[in-house]
Amino acid sequence: MPYRNPPDPGGPLRRITSTSLVITFALVMTACVLGVMAWKALDAKKATLASGSADIQNLVHSLAEHASHTIQAVDIAMAGMVDLLKYRDPEPDRFNKYLAETAKTLPQLRGIGVADANGNWTYSSFPETPRHNVSERNYFAHHRDTPDKTLRISEPLQSRVDDRSSMIVLSKRITKLDGSFGGVVAAAIDKDYFNGFYRTFQLGPDGGISLIRNDGTLLIRWPASDKTRDLSRTDLFSKHLKLSSVGYYKIISPFDGIVKHFGYEETPQYPAVVTVAVSEDWLLAEWWKGLRTDAIVAGVLLCMILMLAALLALQFRFRSKSERALREREAHYRLLANNIADIIILIDARSLLRYVFAVGRAGAGIAPERYSRQIML
């Protein structure tokens, strides 16, 4: 009788099932690892941005307080001078000495002086009173034409006394008893005073701090940039300051075109706005480092999952080969048992018949009923 390989009871369905199981295992585990990694990365990014937002807003508030106090100290000193000059003209030597002591006491001051109604300097904290005329300066024209006692902050000006960096002039109007214009008291604050303070903060290579007048004129920019001086058309002045004096949002910087997270605050007493901008890349630098570490860990886990899937596939293949080998061996024995005339009897330890092959039952004189009964026993 010719031999044929026994059919696989599961057939292709079993092979498909085992393959599907391995693929499903690999896909589910991969999805779990990637899902956990994505959730962790997004949560960490959200926390990093929230922390950065709080830090920027706190820094903006501190810098606004610093700018306000810097200007206020000069304002208070100038207010006393304006009241004095309203009633009388002090003796030059004594008043110049007083101005020099005031400039020495306030570190933010480069110098302070008094110009008369024609724009000529009459008093000064400098060793020699300047001889140039300031009647064409915007701050002088403003006070001459506007009977306003409030402090005015000038645009950045280049000093005519020395060749140092540009300065900001704080000025107040002197009004005589009869209401006429009596000149101005002007105090110069060196831009390096603010820059020296601003550079102590770590804001990354693309970060920046700005002090801006409320009409959009840039007063101080650290680090220095000559790209723009007028910011009145930016969203800060056209939209955000109209809604709130304090805020935080994302911008594309008008100075370098980089995406930055931006905080601002308007000083309550003076017409000035302080801003802090930090690039998004620098703000998320630590997050990127953590993400790379997580990606390495995820890659290792995915490799382990692939290895487990490969081992599982090998195990299924080995099991399938073992089952096929057992079926072939059983088929060989059945073919042998069904085609020989010898009697094969299987008896257990209790002398009970366990197996008699079909041909051997008649030769052994055992009735099928008795054999079945003995087997069941």
Buried (B, 14 or more C-beta within 10 A) or exposed (E): EEEEEBEBEEEEEBBEEBEEBBEEBBEEBBEEBEEEBEEBBEEBBEEBBEEBBEBBBEBBBBBBBBBBEBBBBBBEBBBEBBEBBEEEEBEEEEBBEBBBEBBEEBEBBBBBBBBBBEBBBBBBBBEEBBEEBBEEBBBBEBBBEEEEEEBBBBBBBEBEBEEEBBBBBBBBBBBEEEEEBBBBBBBBBBBBBBBEBBEEBEBBEBBBBBBBBBEBBBBBBBBEBEEEEBBBEBBBBEEBBEEEBBBBBEBEBBBEEBEBBBBBBBBEEBBBBBBBBBBBBBBBEEBEEBBEEBEEEBEEBBEEBEEBBEEBBEEBBEEBEEBEEEBEEEBEEEBEBEEEEEBBEEEEEEEEBEEBBEBBBEEBEBEEEEBEEBEEE
